[in-house]
Amino acid sequence: MNEMPIQRDKDRMRESCSVGFGIFIAVVFGGHAVGMAIFVGLIGLILGIPVRNLLVPYTTLVYCGLVLSPLLYWVRLARERPKSCALRFAVAMFFYLQIVVLALGFSTIKLHILSHAEAVRDFGLLIIPLSVFMFAASYLVVRHTVKGTKVE
């Protein structure tokens, strides 16, 4: 006989999530760590900051990957449902942006690029409108992208 709709959904979910949680987290976190190493290295070269002074900013930015990895896995679980996937991605990017801006603010203070007052003023004014824009833009882009793909 025909399978029940719930069973088919579970089977489809299992097939679409063939990569386990641990492997997914390791790949995303590893990619994030390499990307942040390149980013911090370029900033260090541009501003002439010694490598030993870049360790704390790199560490704070790498830890942002610990927030990004599970959030992206959570988004990945909803690939079959375009509205839910887009909303989850927008929420994930909103939280990730908050963490990255806090890490950048802390790093600029630690490297004496900005004073504490300047960092609070500059990053504080930047984070609210940028976060709202990022939330809306990421929702619309993912909603349009996921809607256009056919999932079999």
Secondary structure, DSSP 4 states (H G I P E B T S, - for coil): -PPPHHHHHHHHHHHHT-S-HHHHHHHHHHHHHHHHHHHHHHHHHHHT--GGGGHHHHHHHHHHHHHHHHHHHHHHTTTTSHHHHHHHHHHHHHHHHHHHHHHHHHHHHHTTSS-HHHHHHHHHHHHHHHHHHHHHHHHHHHHHHHHHS---
